[in-house]
Each structure stands twice: as structure tokens, then as C-alpha cells.
Amino acid sequence: MERLPELLRLNSRLVAASLGIISGILTVIPAQSAEQITISYGPAESYVSINEIERFAKKGEVTPVLALYGTLLKLKDGKRLRTILQTPLEASPWSVGQLLDTPTGNVILTRVGKVLKTDKNENGYAALRIAIGQASAHPEGLTILGLLREFPGESIRVDLEFSLELLEDLLQILVEDDLIIQSVEDQAQQAKINDNYPVNLPDIRKPGSIRWTEEELTFRNPNRDRPSPLRVYLPQVKKPVPLIVISHGLGSDPQTFSYIAQHLASHGFAVAIPEHLDTSAKKFARFFDGFERPPNPSEFANRPLDITYLLDELQQKYQSYPFWKSRIDFNNVGVMGQSFGGYTALAVAGAKLNPDKLTEDCQKSQDRRITLNLSTLLQCRSLEVASQQNNFQDQRIQAVIAINPLTSLIFGEEGMSNIQVPTMIIGGTKDYVTPAVPEQIKPFTWLKTSRKHLILIAPGTHFSFLKESGGRLAVPSQLIGPDPNLAYPYLKAFSLAFFESYLQNQPEYLPYLSQTYVNTIEAQPFNLSLIEGLSQEQVRQAAKR
């Protein structure tokens, strides 16, 4: 149980992430607020008043009852817990209100309600909705302490036996995940010992010497109600060059990865970045303002189709207009994407949606008490699309990079094994949206292609590679992690080396895809691990250490 404080810190981050995404302000009739937490263990009950918790949070006062539970839970960092209780979530009342009624929000509240129950010992779902709504209107913003204060009824009931079992289950997952991550890091360092790559390589993190132009175009996906914006970066060269398509994530836009587009263009690649209209930053901004509905599950089809339709349109321009003539080699297309864009990239590269896996696992997930993998809530919404069409492969795609992708349920082993092109998967060890072990490390073992690379960045998060000034939604600073500016050079180097190796057929770039090279460029606060092979048996054994 010595890892329990770490688990509690993680849970606080998950609560922050979940509430920041799904909480909201509601118009409700004022109700009696809870005055205490009733903690039951079998037939025994004890009580902690909300006033005691508030005095602890604000003044550091520890009553005998709080001291007892602190000892039971092995809480050593009281200062951190006090901060967690009082830290407001960076979301406006109206914004969280819009998100509260989404299907994902309903699932999260129902699961949290299994832990925080009403005074009648019923699921706290409805009470949480009211408490979050009322606490969001506080001048200091939505805090956990405020949520406890506004919880309706005489008491908040917590089944301590159930909660401890839950914590033990989550702790077991955490411990196993840490062991698997450590195994990957150890394997990467062992690979360094065995390779013979040169150490003194030119610095490909720097811009290339090729000049480029940027064009703003549109393309038409017939499934959308209007043309989609598209940014194209064209190097000024006289021969056809490979094209890289970059797919942004949920709540982002083409500006998010413009730094990668400019870098690749300066080294001789054409780059196209579409705006996925129904999951873009603009869409979410309007949704938060009350003018749009949340994204539809049809986005699991429309996003990969965006890639295909934009390639069709660019290819038509290539054939019809002198300006585009001989500019792009459409037999050499690469795709890269992050988060939902990582899913998009893998789908057009050949990963097939897996309706059987989704049906089985999503049914099971309804009975789960809590999850450390928030992405499964999104993946389960893809079942309708997967049942109608599961193959979005575009044969023009010859290489793929997926950053923080969601994969475990939507593709599963069967779906991922269909990818035949060179593949790079990048994950962060502190990603609590698409966690590295279930969404990147294990899926990496499902790949059948021999040309594959896995990169782990520690302590990388879901937001480590997103351009801060780009068109993405505001994210609480505690979820962003270390300064993303320090991570950008890594993605510049690895994406360039990968596409040079597999699209330009330049084997002299393969040494950059090695742990030897990684060790020459990594610097605090990030540590990187790069491997080319990992088996399911190695993962299973690592989890048992």
C-alpha cells in the first residue's frame, strides 16, 4: 500500500480532468446541503463533518477522526491534499454545464456516484449533478471542497470497504502499468548497448534549407454540410515530393501542429492539415457557448473519410492545374495524428474497427466501478459506426505516426494487426486520457509489420506535443505537465527521420530511430525510450515482476 498516496494524487487528477470536461451549472431548487460524510465499514459507521474537512483544507487542522483515516490510507502529504481540495478547476460554469449532459458525462457521474452515495445509500449521480452545478457558481470556482459543501441531503455516504477494494484494484493496475513501462525503458537501454549506430549525427531538429509556401484551401467531404478548411505547405522544389497529412485531435485545429508542418516542409515534404469540422476547437467553443451539439459518433467515420476526400481533391488539382503539376507524389503519402487524430491516422493506414471487441468490452464497462482509462468512454461510442463500416484504409498511405492514439477497444488486436505499412506509436507515461500501457504499449505488440517503432516520453502527458498558441481548448495546467516547448524538438526529429526512412527510402536516417540517438538529444525534464520490438509475452512477464 506504499503506492496509495500516488494513486490518490492520480485520482485527484482524474477528478479534475473529468469534472473539467463534464461538470456544469444547473438551475435547481436550493436543497439542504450535506453536513457530514458517513463512512461505513460493514455494520459499523463513523462520521466526518464537512466543517472538519474545510478546517483541514484551509487551516491544516487535523481532528482525531481525520488523523485516524489519514493513518488508514497512509496519507503522508497533507499539504498536497489540502491543495487538491481547494484548487478550482479551470472551466466556466456555462462550459461545464454544456458538457454535463453528454453521454460521457453521464457515464462518469454514474461511476463516481457508486462511491459518493446519497444519505439513502443510493447512487449519487443526481446529487453530484446538483452539487457540481451549485459549486460551479461559487466565486472561487468549482473545487472538490465546494462540491462536498453543495452535495444535497443530510450526508454523503461512503462505503469504506467498497472504496478500499476499489483503490486496491486501481493500485494494482497502476503497479502493473509502472512495471510494464519500466520494462520498455530497460529494453530501450539494452538495445542501445547492442546497436552500432554512429553517435555524431547532423541535428535534424533544426529547420531545413528548403523554402516553402503555405496555401489555404478547402475540400469537400460529402458527409459534412460545408467545405472543410485545409492548409497545405509546399516546398519549392522541382520534383514531386511525398505528402504528409496531419490529423489534429479533439478540440484542436490545423494550427496545433503547424510547427511540425513547417519543419517537414523545410526538409522537402509537402504537408496537408485538414480541419475536422465537428471536432475542431471552433466547434467546441460554440458548443461551450450553447450554440452547438456535442460531437456525433459519426466522427469515427467522417474523420478518416476527411483524409481520403482531401487526397482525392489534391490529386484532382495535381492533374488539372499547372501550379500543382509535378508537385506531389501521391504514391508516397504519410499520415500522422494525435489522440482522436491518432485513431484517424491508424484507420486510414489499415487498422480495422472491431465491432465484436467493442460489443463485448463496452458491455462489460457498464458494470465497472471506475476506470483509469478515460478514452474507453469515447471508444464505446463508436460501436454504431463500427457495425456499419469497419474498414477506412486508403491505399495511398505508405507510413503512419500515431501520437497518444486511442486503440484498445475500437481496434483491438485483430484490428491493429491489419496494418502493413511502417508504423510509429508515441505515448506519454503520464497520459491519463489515453494511458500508455493499454492504448499504446499493448497495441504496439499487436502490430504485424516488421517496420515499427514505439517511443515513450516520460513524464509526457496527453498534451506534451500540442502547440500552446495553437487552436486548442484551454486545458488545466496540472494536466499539461512539463513545458511542451521542450518536447517539440523530439517530435520534429523523429517524424522527419521516420518519413525520410520509409517514404523517401533514405536508410541513412534509420540511426535517428535508435536509443543511441535518443540518449544524445534528450534533456530534462523529459526522458525518452525507443524500441522496435516487444511481444505480448514480454508485457505479461513484466506485469508479474
PEGI-V333590 format. One record per pair of residues at least 12 apart in sequence whose ideal C-beta (glycine too) atoms are under 7 Angstrom apart, sorted by sequence separation. I is the first residue (numbers start at 1). GAP is how many residues later the second one is. D is the distance in whole Angstrom. If there is no record, write none. Layout:
# PEGI-V333590
i->{I I}
gap->{GAP GAP}
d->{D D}
This chain:
# PEGI-V333590
i->{36 113 116 135 218 261 318 463 497 501 518 36 52 110 216 217 335 427 441 35 36 52 135 246 314 335 427 515 35 110 113 132 135 216 217 246 315 365 425 497 498 515 34 109 112 131 134 257 279 463 468 497 514 48 214 215 278 463 464 513 48 278 362 461 463 466 46 109 131 214 215 254 425 461 465 493 109 131 244 279 405 436 461 464 131 212 213 254 278 362 400 460 463 60 130 212 253 311 358 399 459 465 212 213 231 398 399 400 401 402 403 404 459 464 465 127 212 278 358 359 397 404 423 57 127 210 211 229 244 246 358 56 127 210 423 465 210 241 242 243 244 245 246 253 276 379 404 416 422 429 460 57 233 241 248 253 307 355 358 378 382 406 419 421 434 493 57 100 233 241 243 250 252 253 353 380 405 417 420 422 423 424 425 426 427 428 429 430 431 433 235 251 276 379 404 408 416 417 419 429 430 431 457 237 355 375 379 408 416 417 424 429 430 431 233 274 353 354 355 407 428 235 251 353 376 406 413 428 457 119 235 405 408 428 118 119 235 355 405 408 119 121 234 274 407 428 233 303 307 353 119 232 233 272 352 490 118 352 455 486 487 96 116 117 232 304 308 486 303 307 116 230 231 272 93 115 304 350 482 93 230 304 348 482 347 348 96 228 229 348 228 362 115 349 361 228 348 91 115 349 358 430 451 88 89 357 358 88 89 212 224 88 212 346 88 219 345 357 87 207 210 247 345 346 354 86 210 270 345 353 354 357 85 208 210 270 353 354 374 375 404 85 86 207 208 346 352 374 375 84 85 208 247 342 351 354 453 279 342 346 354 245 335 342 343 353 373 403 333 342 343 352 372 333 334 336 342 351 375 333 334 335 336 337 338 339 346 351 373 330 332 334 337 338 352 460 339 343 351 23 25 350 351 458 4 5 20 25 350 457 458 4 5 19 20 349 350 5 9 20 25 26 350 457 5 12 24 25 349 456 1 16 23 24 346 455 456 24 349 424 24 455 24 22 23 453 454 21 22 224 228 223 453 22 230 422 452 454 221 22 223 300 22 311 221 297 301 221 243 297 300 311 22 240 308 22 240 241 242 243 297 298 305 307 57 221 240 241 245 247 297 301 304 220 240 249 250 445 18 219 242 243 244 245 246 247 248 249 250 444 445 54 219 242 246 249 445 53 242 244 249 220 234 248 219 247 401 445 53 339 247 401 442 50 247 441 31 50 399 399 28 26 399 26 398 399 28 398 28 26 24 25 23 24 25 24 25 19 23 34 33 33 34 38 40 33 37 38 23 33 34 35 36 37 38 39 40 41 42 32 34 40 41 31 32 34 37 39 32 34 19 339 338 15 336 7 4 7 7 10 334 4 7 3 334 3 332 3 98 284 98 281 281 98 102 281 95 94 173 170 170 166 166 259 258 256 257 256 255 258 252 256 255 256 255 256 253 252 253 252 252 251 251 259 263 267 269 260 264 260 264 263 260 181 114 181 244 181 111 180 184 242 111 177 111 177 180 242 242 108 107 185 184 104 104 181 103 205 205 205 204 204 204 204 201 201 198 197 201 197 199 195 197 197 195 199 192 191 192 189 188 192 191 188 188 188 185 187 184 184 184 183 17 180 183 180 179 180 179 179 176 90 90 89 17 14 13 20 16 16 17 13 13}
gap->{12 12 12 12 12 12 12 12 12 12 12 13 13 13 13 13 13 13 13 14 14 14 14 14 14 14 14 14 15 15 15 15 15 15 15 15 15 15 15 15 15 15 16 16 16 16 16 16 16 16 16 16 16 17 17 17 17 17 17 17 18 18 18 18 18 18 19 19 19 19 19 19 19 19 19 19 20 20 20 20 20 20 20 20 21 21 21 21 21 21 21 21 21 22 22 22 22 22 22 22 22 22 23 23 23 23 23 23 23 23 23 23 23 23 23 24 24 24 24 24 24 24 24 25 25 25 25 25 25 25 25 26 26 26 26 26 27 27 27 27 27 27 27 27 27 27 27 27 27 27 27 28 28 28 28 28 28 28 28 28 28 28 28 28 28 28 29 29 29 29 29 29 29 29 29 29 29 29 29 29 29 29 29 29 29 29 29 29 29 29 30 30 30 30 30 30 30 30 30 30 30 30 30 31 31 31 31 31 31 31 31 31 31 31 32 32 32 32 32 32 32 33 33 33 33 33 33 33 33 34 34 34 34 34 35 35 35 35 35 35 36 36 36 36 36 36 37 37 37 37 38 38 38 38 38 38 39 39 39 39 39 40 40 40 40 40 40 40 41 41 42 42 42 42 43 43 43 43 43 44 44 44 44 44 45 45 46 46 46 46 47 47 48 48 48 49 49 51 51 51 51 51 51 52 52 52 52 53 53 53 53 54 54 54 55 55 55 55 56 56 56 56 56 56 56 57 57 57 57 57 57 57 58 58 58 58 58 58 58 58 58 59 59 59 59 59 59 59 59 60 60 60 60 60 60 60 60 61 61 61 61 62 62 62 62 62 62 62 63 63 63 63 63 64 64 64 64 64 64 65 65 65 65 65 65 65 65 65 65 66 66 66 66 66 66 66 67 67 67 68 68 68 68 68 69 69 69 69 69 69 69 70 70 70 70 70 70 71 71 71 71 71 71 71 72 72 72 72 72 72 73 73 73 73 73 73 73 74 74 74 75 75 76 77 77 77 77 78 78 78 78 79 79 80 80 80 80 80 81 82 82 82 83 83 84 84 84 85 85 85 85 85 86 86 86 87 87 87 87 87 87 87 87 87 88 88 88 88 88 88 88 88 88 89 89 89 89 89 90 90 90 90 90 90 90 90 90 90 90 90 90 91 91 91 91 91 91 92 92 92 92 93 93 93 94 94 94 94 95 95 97 97 97 98 98 98 99 99 99 100 102 103 103 104 104 104 105 105 106 107 108 108 109 109 111 112 112 113 113 114 116 117 117 117 117 118 118 118 119 119 119 119 119 119 119 119 119 119 119 120 120 120 120 121 121 121 121 121 122 122 123 123 127 129 159 160 163 163 164 164 165 167 167 168 169 171 171 172 189 189 190 190 191 192 192 192 193 194 199 200 202 203 204 208 209 210 210 211 212 212 214 214 215 215 216 216 217 218 218 219 220 221 222 229 229 229 230 231 231 232 232 233 235 248 255 255 255 256 257 257 257 257 258 258 259 260 261 261 262 269 270 271 272 273 274 275 278 284 287 288 289 292 293 308 310 311 313 314 316 317 317 319 319 320 321 321 323 324 324 326 327 327 340 341 342 343 344 344 345 347 350 355 357 359 359 362 363 363 364 366 367 384 386 387 415 418 419 456 460 462 462 465 466}
d->{6 4 7 5 6 6 7 6 5 7 5 5 7 7 7 5 6 3 7 6 6 6 7 7 7 6 7 7 6 5 6 6 5 6 6 6 5 6 5 4 6 5 6 5 6 5 4 6 5 7 6 5 7 5 6 5 5 5 6 7 7 7 4 6 7 6 7 5 4 5 7 4 5 6 7 6 6 4 6 6 7 6 4 5 7 5 5 5 6 6 6 7 7 7 5 6 5 7 7 6 6 6 5 7 5 6 5 5 4 5 5 6 7 5 7 6 6 7 7 6 6 6 6 5 5 5 5 7 5 7 5 7 6 7 6 5 6 6 6 5 5 5 5 5 5 6 6 5 7 6 7 4 5 6 7 5 6 6 6 6 5 5 6 7 6 7 5 6 7 5 6 5 6 7 7 7 7 5 6 4 5 5 5 5 6 5 4 4 7 4 5 6 6 4 5 5 4 7 6 6 6 6 7 6 4 4 5 5 6 5 7 6 5 5 4 5 7 7 5 5 3 5 5 4 6 6 4 5 7 4 7 6 7 7 5 5 7 6 7 6 4 6 5 5 4 6 7 7 7 4 6 7 4 6 5 6 7 5 6 7 6 6 6 4 5 5 7 6 4 5 7 6 5 7 4 7 4 5 4 6 5 5 6 7 4 6 7 6 4 5 6 7 6 5 5 5 5 7 7 4 6 6 7 6 6 6 7 3 5 4 6 6 6 6 5 7 5 4 6 6 5 7 7 5 7 6 7 7 5 6 6 7 7 4 5 5 7 4 7 6 5 5 6 4 4 6 7 5 4 7 5 7 7 4 5 6 6 6 5 7 4 6 5 6 5 6 5 6 5 3 5 4 6 5 6 7 7 5 6 6 4 5 4 6 4 5 7 5 6 6 6 7 7 6 5 7 7 7 6 7 4 5 5 7 6 7 5 7 4 6 5 5 6 5 7 5 6 6 7 5 7 7 7 5 6 4 4 4 6 7 6 6 4 3 7 6 5 6 7 5 6 5 3 5 6 6 5 6 6 7 6 5 6 6 6 4 7 7 6 6 6 4 3 7 6 5 5 5 5 6 4 6 6 6 5 7 6 6 6 7 6 6 7 6 5 5 6 6 7 7 6 6 4 7 4 5 6 5 5 6 4 5 5 5 5 3 7 3 5 6 6 6 4 7 7 5 5 7 6 7 5 7 6 5 4 3 6 6 6 6 4 6 6 6 6 7 7 6 7 6 5 6 4 7 7 6 6 6 7 3 7 5 4 6 5 7 6 7 6 7 6 6 4 5 7 6 7 7 6 6 6 6 5 5 5 5 6 4 6 6 7 6 5 4 7 6 6 5 7 5 6 7 6 7 6 6 7 6 5 7 5 6 6 6 5 6 5 6 6 6 5 4 6 6 5 6 4 7 6 7 6 5 6 6 7 5 7 5 7 7 7 4 4 6 5 5 7 7 4 6 4 6 4 6 5 6 6 6 7 7 6 7 6 5 5 6 6 7 7 5 6 7 6 7 5 4 6 4 6 7 5 7 6 5 7 7 6 4 5 5 5 5 6 6 6 6 6 4 6 5 6 5 5 7 6 6 4 5 5 6 5 6 6 4 6 5 5 5 6 6 7 7 7 6 4 5 5 6 6 5 4 6 5 7 6 6 6 6 6 7 6 7 7}
